[in-house]
Amino acid sequence: MTDGVNGVALAVFIFFFVAVTVMGFMAARWRKAENEASLDEWGLGGRSFGTWVTWFLLGGDLYTAYTFVAVPAAIYAAGAAGFFAVPYTILVYPLIFTFLPRLWSVSHKHGYVTTSDFVRGRFGSKGLSLAVAVTGILATMPYIALQLVGIQAVLDVMGVGGGENTNWFVKDLPLLIAFAVLAAYTYSSGLRAPALIAFVKDGLIYLVIAVAIIYIPIKLGGFDDVFAAAQDKFTEAGAGGLVPAEAGQWGYATLALGSALALFMYPHSITATLSSRSREVIRRNTTILPLYSLMLGLLALLGFMAIAAGVKVDNGQLAIPQLFENMFPDWFAGVAFAAIGIGALVPAAIMSIAAANLFTRNIYKDFLKPDATPEQETKVSKVVSLLVKVGALAFVLTMDKTVAINFQLLGGIWILQTMPALVGGLFTRWFHRWALLAGWAAGMIYGTAAAYGVASPTQKHFGGSSDKIPGIGEIGYIGLTAFVLNVAVTVVLTLVLNAVKAPAGIDETSPGDYTADAGDPGVKTELPPATAGAPGGH
């Protein structure tokens, strides 16, 4: 790590940071609607985004600073096991092609802003809707914290994070400034801010990876030398070389599959999806988003390059920023750091908006103030989006970084338990609402208890997300095991509850709602809830 501050890299970083801040505030005027005081406007960008804006928004949302730092860091530390992120992002797109257009249609027809809105409307159950909302908020908080961890890693490598003996306020001041800026433009511009900034973020990331994948191997003597250095390191460490050892193969496969199932259960993924203007936009995006998976595969190779370049760091999260610092000229290291920093701001903004929408629609409106006006909903959502970010910041400043990562792993286990209600509900009304709630509870309790029992070298509990699969005996992803238990409980209880004719709740949707598109009867191209909609030209 550098002694002192890398002035050139810092200047480039600040330039890009100021540029996206200005864009963030200007976004409030971009495609401005007449009726701004509604969650459709603030929280979903007027539901008006076309194919390219949605592509950049979803890419900016799913491929975060944490991805940029943590995927190669996992490969730097553990070898090929870290590549699980590549197959899971390939598996996810055929999955979402089947159900996301249906969710878009029914949400557009009924004005649903969140997944919990849909679950309540489909099953007539505020309890089930509350369970989905609380799970979504809990799973999102540590995810936002990890974006701030990504910014902090970059600041540390540039020498701005301060040393261990630095006064805590001075040490954390750059992070506090970045946080304050993020909070301000999210509050003023809503989802339009990250949508606009995502263009810059994705452009920078593609540029940095394209340069890194050509320039760094040339400096290191070619890919032969890169893979040979990695092979030597992992063989010495007894980690089975570049291929996962046989004992780790179940873990690899279940983690990839479980992560693929969970990705679009996260509220921020759905928020970005519902902001698009038609079913066709969603379908096109599921076919072009795999371009990011290609990028991710190349990005993952940076972990091997860090080994070959002799990068030595105590905290694996610093490996890739340190690689950039060592290998690139200072000015381009600044561009790379800006890509990671802005790569944190975009998803953190979308995540805080998604969590705020869940609180406003499914806790505040359903339970605290049923007669809330669209203006009141928007005000509450804006304030909650600030509180969510403050919570994430407190998490980062007061807790060990590994705790944030472990909570994010736990969040993945939790969010997967909402899949039967959400995806099941999109295709069938057969599941009983009480059975879905019981299945969710069983999955949550098992998943949390199993994760609590996992130890790691640094802590006794929540040390990872893999444990023995009951009945098979192999080590596998806890989230997937909990999900199988969840589905089993749901199916068995549904059979029982349907047999005794337990009240099933009122379904406010109809079969035609799931295939409706913009322009169909009852489905407006724009969807403001109170007054006449946004001006044309979208």
C-alpha positions as CSV (number, residue, x, y, z in Angstrom):
1,M,0.0,0.0,0.0
2,T,1.2,3.5,-0.7
3,D,2.8,5.6,1.9
4,G,1.0,8.9,1.7
5,V,-1.6,10.0,-0.8
6,N,-1.5,9.2,-4.5
7,G,-2.3,12.8,-5.6
8,V,-2.8,12.2,-9.3
9,A,-5.2,9.2,-8.8
10,L,-7.1,11.1,-6.1
11,A,-7.5,14.1,-8.5
12,V,-8.9,11.9,-11.3
13,F,-11.2,10.2,-8.7
14,I,-12.5,13.5,-7.4
15,F,-13.1,14.8,-11.0
16,F,-15.3,11.8,-11.8
17,F,-17.0,11.9,-8.4
18,V,-17.9,15.6,-8.9
19,A,-19.1,14.9,-12.4
20,V,-21.6,12.2,-11.3
21,T,-22.7,14.3,-8.4
22,V,-23.7,17.1,-10.8
23,M,-25.5,14.5,-13.0
24,G,-27.2,13.1,-9.9
25,F,-28.8,16.5,-9.1
26,M,-29.5,17.3,-12.8
27,A,-31.4,14.0,-13.1
28,A,-34.3,15.6,-11.2
29,R,-35.0,17.6,-14.4
30,W,-34.5,14.7,-16.8
31,R,-37.8,13.6,-18.3
32,K,-39.6,15.6,-15.6
33,A,-43.2,14.7,-14.9
34,E,-46.1,17.1,-14.1
35,N,-47.0,15.0,-11.0
36,E,-43.8,14.5,-9.1
37,A,-45.4,13.7,-5.7
38,S,-45.9,10.0,-6.2
39,L,-43.9,6.8,-5.7
40,D,-44.2,6.0,-9.4
41,E,-42.3,9.2,-10.2
42,W,-39.7,9.3,-7.4
43,G,-39.3,5.6,-6.7
44,L,-39.8,4.2,-10.3
45,G,-38.7,7.0,-12.5
46,G,-42.2,7.4,-13.9
47,R,-42.1,3.8,-15.2
48,S,-40.8,5.3,-18.4
49,F,-37.3,3.8,-19.1
50,G,-36.6,2.2,-22.4
51,T,-34.3,-0.7,-23.3
52,W,-30.9,1.0,-23.0
53,V,-31.7,3.0,-19.8
54,T,-33.1,-0.2,-18.2
55,W,-30.0,-2.2,-19.4
56,F,-27.6,0.3,-17.8
57,L,-29.8,0.6,-14.7
58,L,-30.0,-3.1,-14.2
59,G,-26.3,-3.6,-15.0
60,G,-25.4,-0.8,-12.6
61,D,-27.7,-2.3,-10.0
62,L,-26.6,-6.0,-10.2
63,Y,-22.9,-5.6,-10.9
64,T,-21.9,-3.5,-7.9
65,A,-18.7,-2.2,-6.4
66,Y,-18.8,-5.2,-4.2
67,T,-18.8,-7.4,-7.2
68,F,-15.9,-5.5,-8.7
69,V,-13.9,-5.9,-5.5
70,A,-15.1,-9.1,-4.0
71,V,-15.3,-11.6,-6.9
72,P,-11.6,-11.2,-7.8
73,A,-10.8,-11.0,-4.1
74,A,-12.5,-14.4,-3.6
75,I,-10.4,-15.8,-6.5
76,Y,-7.2,-14.2,-5.1
77,A,-7.9,-15.9,-1.7
78,A,-9.6,-19.2,-2.6
79,G,-8.9,-20.0,-6.3
80,A,-11.5,-21.2,-8.8
81,A,-14.2,-21.6,-6.1
82,G,-14.6,-17.8,-6.4
83,F,-15.8,-18.2,-10.0
84,F,-19.2,-19.4,-8.9
85,A,-20.4,-15.8,-9.6
86,V,-19.9,-16.4,-13.3
87,P,-22.2,-19.4,-13.8
88,Y,-24.9,-18.0,-11.5
89,T,-25.1,-14.8,-13.6
90,I,-25.5,-17.0,-16.7
91,L,-28.2,-19.2,-15.1
92,V,-30.2,-16.2,-13.9
93,Y,-31.3,-14.8,-17.3
94,P,-33.3,-17.7,-18.6
95,L,-35.0,-17.8,-15.2
96,I,-36.1,-14.2,-15.2
97,F,-37.2,-14.4,-18.8
98,T,-39.9,-16.7,-17.6
99,F,-41.3,-14.6,-14.8
100,L,-40.2,-10.9,-14.9
101,P,-42.5,-10.0,-17.8
102,R,-45.5,-11.4,-15.9
103,L,-44.5,-9.4,-12.8
104,W,-44.1,-6.2,-14.9
105,S,-47.6,-6.7,-16.5
106,V,-49.5,-7.3,-13.3
107,S,-47.6,-4.5,-11.5
108,H,-48.3,-2.0,-14.2
109,K,-52.0,-3.0,-14.4
110,H,-52.5,-2.6,-10.6
111,G,-50.0,0.1,-9.8
112,Y,-47.8,-2.2,-7.7
113,V,-44.5,-0.6,-6.7
114,T,-43.0,-3.5,-4.7
115,T,-43.0,-7.3,-4.7
116,S,-45.0,-7.1,-1.4
117,D,-47.7,-5.1,-3.2
118,F,-48.1,-8.0,-5.6
119,V,-48.1,-10.7,-2.9
120,R,-50.8,-8.8,-0.9
121,G,-52.9,-8.4,-4.0
122,R,-52.5,-12.0,-5.2
123,F,-53.0,-13.8,-1.9
124,G,-55.1,-11.2,0.0
125,S,-52.7,-11.5,2.9
126,K,-51.2,-8.5,4.7
127,G,-49.2,-10.8,6.9
128,L,-47.5,-12.6,4.0
129,S,-46.9,-9.2,2.3
130,L,-45.3,-7.9,5.6
131,A,-43.0,-11.0,5.8
132,V,-41.8,-10.3,2.2
133,A,-41.3,-6.6,2.9
134,V,-39.3,-7.1,6.2
135,T,-37.2,-9.8,4.6
136,G,-36.4,-7.4,1.6
137,I,-35.4,-4.6,3.9
138,L,-33.3,-6.8,6.2
139,A,-31.5,-8.4,3.2
140,T,-30.9,-5.0,1.5
141,M,-29.3,-3.2,4.5
142,P,-26.0,-5.1,4.6
143,Y,-25.8,-5.0,0.8
144,I,-25.8,-1.2,0.9
145,A,-23.1,-1.4,3.7
146,L,-20.9,-3.4,1.3
147,Q,-21.1,-0.7,-1.3
148,L,-19.7,1.7,1.3
149,V,-17.0,-0.9,2.1
150,G,-16.1,-0.9,-1.6
151,I,-15.6,2.9,-1.6
152,Q,-13.6,2.7,1.7
153,A,-11.3,0.0,0.1
154,V,-10.5,2.4,-2.8
155,L,-9.9,5.4,-0.4
156,D,-7.6,3.2,1.7
157,V,-5.4,2.2,-1.3
158,M,-5.2,5.9,-2.5
159,G,-3.9,6.8,1.0
160,V,-7.0,8.9,1.9
161,G,-8.5,6.4,4.4
162,G,-5.9,7.3,7.0
163,G,-3.8,4.9,9.0
164,E,-4.8,2.8,12.0
165,N,-3.7,5.6,14.4
166,T,-5.6,8.4,12.6
167,N,-8.4,10.1,14.4
168,W,-11.6,8.2,13.5
169,F,-13.3,11.4,12.1
170,V,-10.4,12.2,9.8
171,K,-10.1,8.6,8.8
172,D,-13.8,8.3,7.8
173,L,-14.3,11.9,6.6
174,P,-14.0,11.0,2.8
175,L,-16.5,8.2,3.2
176,L,-18.9,10.6,5.1
177,I,-18.6,13.1,2.3
178,A,-19.4,10.4,-0.4
179,F,-22.3,9.2,1.7
180,A,-23.7,12.8,2.2
181,V,-23.6,13.4,-1.6
182,L,-25.3,10.1,-2.3
183,A,-28.0,10.7,0.2
184,A,-28.7,14.3,-1.1
185,Y,-29.1,13.4,-4.8
186,T,-31.1,10.3,-4.1
187,Y,-33.4,12.4,-2.0
188,S,-33.9,15.0,-4.6
189,S,-33.9,13.0,-7.8
190,G,-35.1,9.5,-6.8
191,L,-34.5,6.6,-9.3
192,R,-33.6,9.0,-12.1
193,A,-30.3,9.8,-10.5
194,P,-28.8,6.3,-10.5
195,A,-30.4,5.7,-14.0
196,L,-28.4,8.6,-15.4
197,I,-25.2,7.9,-13.5
198,A,-25.3,4.2,-14.5
199,F,-24.2,5.2,-18.0
200,V,-21.0,6.7,-16.6
201,K,-20.4,3.9,-14.2
202,D,-20.8,1.1,-16.7
203,G,-18.8,2.9,-19.4
204,L,-15.9,3.3,-16.9
205,I,-16.0,-0.3,-15.7
206,Y,-16.0,-1.7,-19.3
207,L,-13.1,0.6,-20.1
208,V,-11.1,-0.4,-17.0
209,I,-11.6,-4.1,-17.6
210,A,-10.8,-3.9,-21.3
211,V,-7.5,-2.2,-20.5
212,A,-6.7,-4.4,-17.5
213,I,-7.3,-7.7,-19.3
214,I,-4.8,-6.6,-22.1
215,Y,-2.3,-4.4,-20.3
216,I,-1.7,-6.2,-17.0
217,P,-1.0,-9.7,-18.5
218,I,1.5,-8.0,-21.0
219,K,3.3,-6.5,-18.0
220,L,3.3,-9.8,-16.2
221,G,4.6,-11.9,-19.1
222,G,1.3,-13.2,-20.5
223,F,-1.6,-15.4,-19.3
224,D,0.7,-18.5,-19.1
225,D,2.7,-16.8,-16.4
226,V,-0.4,-15.5,-14.6
227,F,-2.0,-19.0,-14.4
228,A,1.3,-20.7,-13.5
229,A,1.8,-18.3,-10.5
230,A,-1.8,-18.9,-9.3
231,Q,-1.4,-22.7,-9.7
232,D,1.8,-22.6,-7.7
233,K,0.2,-20.6,-4.9
234,F,-2.9,-22.8,-4.5
235,T,-0.9,-26.1,-4.8
236,E,1.4,-24.9,-2.0
237,A,-1.6,-23.9,0.1
238,G,-3.2,-27.4,-0.5
239,A,-6.3,-25.7,-2.1
240,G,-6.4,-28.1,-5.0
241,G,-4.8,-25.8,-7.6
242,L,-7.0,-23.9,-10.1
243,V,-9.9,-26.4,-9.9
244,P,-12.1,-26.8,-6.8
245,A,-11.3,-29.9,-4.8
246,E,-13.9,-32.7,-5.0
247,A,-15.2,-31.9,-1.6
248,G,-16.0,-28.3,-2.7
249,Q,-18.0,-29.2,-5.8
250,W,-21.4,-29.5,-4.2
251,G,-20.8,-26.2,-2.4
252,Y,-19.8,-24.6,-5.7
253,A,-22.9,-25.9,-7.6
254,T,-25.4,-25.2,-4.9
255,L,-24.0,-21.7,-4.2
256,A,-24.2,-20.9,-7.9
257,L,-27.8,-22.2,-8.3
258,G,-29.0,-20.6,-5.0
259,S,-27.5,-17.3,-5.8
260,A,-29.1,-17.3,-9.3
261,L,-32.5,-18.0,-7.7
262,A,-32.0,-15.2,-5.1
263,L,-30.7,-12.4,-7.4
264,F,-34.0,-11.2,-8.7
265,M,-35.8,-11.6,-5.3
266,Y,-33.8,-8.6,-4.1
267,P,-36.0,-5.4,-4.0
268,H,-33.5,-3.3,-5.9
269,S,-33.6,-5.8,-8.9
270,I,-37.4,-5.5,-9.0
271,T,-37.3,-1.7,-8.6
272,A,-35.1,-1.4,-11.7
273,T,-37.3,-3.8,-13.6
274,L,-40.6,-2.1,-12.8
275,S,-39.2,1.3,-13.9
276,S,-39.2,0.1,-17.6
277,R,-42.0,1.1,-19.9
278,S,-43.0,-2.2,-21.5
279,R,-42.9,-6.0,-21.3
280,E,-40.7,-5.9,-24.4
281,V,-38.0,-3.9,-22.6
282,I,-37.8,-6.6,-20.0
283,R,-37.5,-9.4,-22.5
284,R,-34.9,-7.6,-24.6
285,N,-32.9,-7.0,-21.4
286,T,-32.9,-10.6,-20.4
287,T,-31.2,-11.3,-23.8
288,I,-28.6,-8.6,-23.6
289,L,-27.7,-8.5,-19.9
290,P,-25.5,-11.7,-20.3
291,L,-22.9,-9.3,-21.8
292,Y,-22.2,-8.4,-18.2
293,S,-21.6,-12.0,-17.4
294,L,-18.8,-12.0,-20.0
295,M,-17.4,-8.9,-18.3
296,L,-17.6,-10.6,-14.9
297,G,-15.6,-13.6,-16.2
298,L,-12.8,-11.3,-17.3
299,L,-13.1,-9.3,-14.1
300,A,-12.7,-12.5,-12.0
301,L,-9.3,-13.2,-13.8
302,L,-7.9,-10.1,-12.0
303,G,-7.7,-12.2,-8.9
304,F,-5.1,-14.5,-10.6
305,M,-3.3,-11.4,-11.9
306,A,-3.0,-10.0,-8.4
307,I,-1.3,-13.3,-7.3
308,A,1.1,-13.1,-10.3
309,A,1.8,-9.4,-9.6
310,G,2.9,-10.3,-6.0
311,V,0.1,-8.2,-4.4
312,K,0.2,-8.9,-0.6
313,V,-2.7,-7.6,1.5
314,D,-4.1,-8.6,4.9
315,N,-7.6,-7.8,3.7
316,G,-8.5,-9.6,0.5
317,Q,-11.0,-6.7,-0.4
318,L,-7.9,-4.5,-1.1
319,A,-6.3,-6.9,-3.5
320,I,-7.8,-5.5,-6.7
321,P,-7.5,-1.7,-5.8
322,Q,-3.9,-2.5,-4.9
323,L,-3.3,-4.3,-8.2
324,F,-4.5,-1.2,-10.0
325,E,-2.3,1.0,-7.9
326,N,0.8,-1.1,-8.6
327,M,0.2,-1.8,-12.3
328,F,-1.4,1.3,-13.8
329,P,0.0,4.8,-14.3
330,D,-1.4,7.0,-11.6
331,W,-3.9,8.8,-13.8
332,F,-5.4,5.5,-15.1
333,A,-5.4,4.1,-11.5
334,G,-7.6,7.1,-10.7
335,V,-10.0,6.2,-13.5
336,A,-10.1,2.6,-12.2
337,F,-10.8,3.8,-8.6
338,A,-13.5,6.1,-9.9
339,A,-15.1,3.1,-11.7
340,I,-15.3,1.2,-8.3
341,G,-16.4,4.3,-6.4
342,I,-19.2,5.2,-8.8
343,G,-19.9,1.5,-9.0
344,A,-20.9,1.7,-5.4
345,L,-23.0,4.8,-5.6
346,V,-25.4,3.5,-8.3
347,P,-26.6,0.3,-6.5
348,A,-26.5,2.0,-3.1
349,A,-29.0,4.6,-4.4
350,I,-31.3,2.0,-6.0
351,M,-31.1,-0.3,-2.9
352,S,-32.0,2.5,-0.5
353,I,-35.0,3.6,-2.8
354,A,-36.2,-0.1,-3.0
355,A,-36.0,-0.5,0.8
356,A,-37.8,2.8,1.3
357,N,-40.6,1.8,-1.1
358,L,-41.1,-1.4,0.8
359,F,-41.4,0.4,4.1
360,T,-43.7,3.0,2.7
361,R,-46.1,0.8,0.8
362,N,-46.1,-2.4,2.9
363,I,-45.6,-1.2,6.5
364,Y,-46.5,2.6,6.6
365,K,-49.5,2.4,4.3
366,D,-50.7,-1.1,5.1
367,F,-50.5,-0.8,8.9
368,L,-49.9,2.8,10.1
369,K,-51.7,5.1,7.7
370,P,-54.0,3.3,5.2
371,D,-55.4,6.7,3.9
372,A,-51.9,8.1,3.0
373,T,-51.9,10.3,-0.1
374,P,-49.4,9.8,-2.9
375,E,-47.6,13.0,-1.6
376,Q,-47.3,11.6,1.9
377,E,-46.1,8.2,0.5
378,T,-43.3,10.0,-1.4
379,K,-42.3,12.1,1.6
380,V,-42.1,9.0,3.8
381,S,-40.1,7.1,1.2
382,K,-37.6,10.0,0.8
383,V,-37.0,10.1,4.6
384,V,-36.7,6.3,4.9
385,S,-34.2,6.2,2.0
386,L,-32.0,8.5,4.1
387,L,-32.5,6.4,7.3
388,V,-31.6,3.2,5.5
389,K,-28.3,4.8,4.2
390,V,-27.5,6.1,7.7
391,G,-28.0,2.6,9.1
392,A,-25.7,1.2,6.5
393,L,-23.1,3.8,7.2
394,A,-23.3,3.1,11.0
395,F,-22.8,-0.6,10.2
396,V,-19.7,0.2,8.2
397,L,-18.1,2.6,10.7
398,T,-18.8,0.6,13.8
399,M,-18.4,-3.1,12.8
400,D,-15.7,-5.2,11.4
401,K,-15.8,-5.5,7.6
402,T,-16.1,-9.3,7.7
403,V,-19.3,-8.8,9.7
404,A,-20.8,-6.8,6.8
405,I,-19.9,-9.5,4.3
406,N,-21.4,-12.3,6.6
407,F,-24.6,-10.4,7.0
408,Q,-24.8,-10.0,3.2
409,L,-24.4,-13.8,2.9
410,L,-27.2,-14.1,5.5
411,G,-29.3,-11.7,3.4
412,G,-29.0,-14.0,0.4
413,I,-30.2,-16.9,2.5
414,W,-33.2,-14.8,3.7
415,I,-34.2,-13.2,0.4
416,L,-34.4,-16.6,-1.3
417,Q,-37.2,-17.6,1.1
418,T,-39.5,-15.0,-0.6
419,M,-39.4,-16.9,-3.9
420,P,-42.3,-19.3,-3.4
421,A,-44.7,-16.4,-2.7
422,L,-43.4,-14.2,-5.5
423,V,-42.6,-16.5,-8.4
424,G,-45.1,-19.2,-7.3
425,G,-47.8,-16.5,-7.2
426,L,-47.0,-15.3,-10.7
427,F,-47.9,-18.7,-12.2
428,T,-50.5,-20.2,-9.8
429,R,-53.0,-19.4,-7.1
430,W,-52.7,-23.0,-5.8
431,F,-50.4,-22.3,-2.8
432,H,-52.3,-21.3,0.3
433,R,-51.3,-18.0,1.9
434,W,-50.9,-19.5,5.4
435,A,-48.8,-22.3,4.0
436,L,-46.6,-19.8,2.2
437,L,-46.1,-17.9,5.4
438,A,-45.3,-21.1,7.3
439,G,-42.8,-22.2,4.6
440,W,-41.2,-18.7,4.7
441,A,-40.9,-19.0,8.5
442,A,-39.4,-22.5,8.3
443,G,-36.8,-21.4,5.7
444,M,-35.9,-18.3,7.6
445,I,-35.5,-20.2,11.0
446,Y,-33.5,-23.1,9.5
447,G,-31.3,-20.8,7.3
448,T,-30.5,-18.4,10.2
449,A,-29.8,-21.2,12.7
450,A,-27.6,-23.1,10.2
451,A,-25.6,-20.0,9.3
452,Y,-25.3,-19.2,13.1
453,G,-23.6,-22.6,13.5
454,V,-20.9,-21.9,10.9
455,A,-17.6,-20.9,12.3
456,S,-14.7,-19.3,10.4
457,P,-11.1,-18.5,11.4
458,T,-12.2,-15.0,12.5
459,Q,-15.4,-15.7,14.2
460,K,-17.5,-18.4,16.0
461,H,-20.9,-17.7,14.3
462,F,-22.1,-16.6,10.9
463,G,-18.7,-17.5,9.5
464,G,-20.0,-18.5,6.0
465,S,-23.0,-19.6,4.0
466,S,-22.2,-23.4,3.5
467,D,-23.1,-26.3,5.8
468,K,-23.9,-30.0,5.6
469,I,-27.0,-30.8,3.5
470,P,-29.3,-33.0,5.7
471,G,-29.7,-36.4,4.1
472,I,-26.9,-36.0,1.6
473,G,-24.0,-35.2,3.9
474,E,-22.2,-33.0,1.4
475,I,-21.4,-29.4,2.1
476,G,-23.7,-27.1,0.3
477,Y,-25.3,-23.6,0.2
478,I,-27.5,-23.1,3.3
479,G,-29.9,-20.8,1.3
480,L,-30.8,-23.6,-1.2
481,T,-31.3,-26.2,1.6
482,A,-33.6,-23.7,3.4
483,F,-35.4,-23.0,0.2
484,V,-36.1,-26.7,-0.4
485,L,-37.4,-27.0,3.2
486,N,-39.6,-23.9,2.6
487,V,-41.2,-25.4,-0.6
488,A,-41.7,-28.8,1.1
489,V,-43.5,-27.1,4.1
490,T,-45.6,-24.9,1.7
491,V,-46.7,-27.8,-0.5
492,V,-47.7,-30.1,2.5
493,L,-49.5,-27.4,4.3
494,T,-51.3,-26.2,1.2
495,L,-52.7,-29.8,0.7
496,V,-53.9,-29.8,4.3
497,L,-55.4,-26.3,4.3
498,N,-57.1,-26.7,0.9
499,A,-58.5,-30.1,2.2
500,V,-60.1,-28.4,5.3
501,K,-61.2,-25.4,3.1
502,A,-59.3,-22.8,5.1
503,P,-60.1,-19.2,3.8
504,A,-57.8,-18.5,0.9
505,G,-58.0,-14.7,0.7
506,I,-59.2,-12.6,-2.2
507,D,-57.2,-12.5,-5.4
508,E,-57.5,-9.0,-6.9
509,T,-55.7,-10.0,-10.1
510,S,-57.1,-11.8,-13.2
511,P,-55.4,-14.1,-15.7
512,G,-55.2,-11.4,-18.4
513,D,-53.3,-9.1,-16.1
514,Y,-50.2,-11.3,-16.4
515,T,-49.8,-10.7,-20.1
516,A,-51.0,-7.1,-20.3
517,D,-48.7,-4.6,-22.1
518,A,-48.4,-0.8,-22.2
519,G,-51.3,0.5,-24.4
520,D,-53.7,-2.4,-23.6
521,P,-57.1,-1.4,-22.1
522,G,-56.5,-0.3,-18.5
523,V,-52.7,-0.2,-18.9
524,K,-51.5,3.3,-19.4
525,T,-48.1,3.9,-21.0
526,E,-47.4,6.2,-18.0
527,L,-48.8,5.4,-14.6
528,P,-49.1,8.3,-12.2
529,P,-51.7,7.4,-9.5
530,A,-53.3,10.7,-8.8
531,T,-53.4,13.4,-11.5
532,A,-53.0,13.2,-15.3
533,G,-49.7,11.7,-16.2
534,A,-46.3,12.8,-17.3
535,P,-45.9,14.6,-20.6
536,G,-45.5,12.5,-23.7
537,G,-42.2,11.9,-25.6
538,H,-41.0,9.0,-23.5
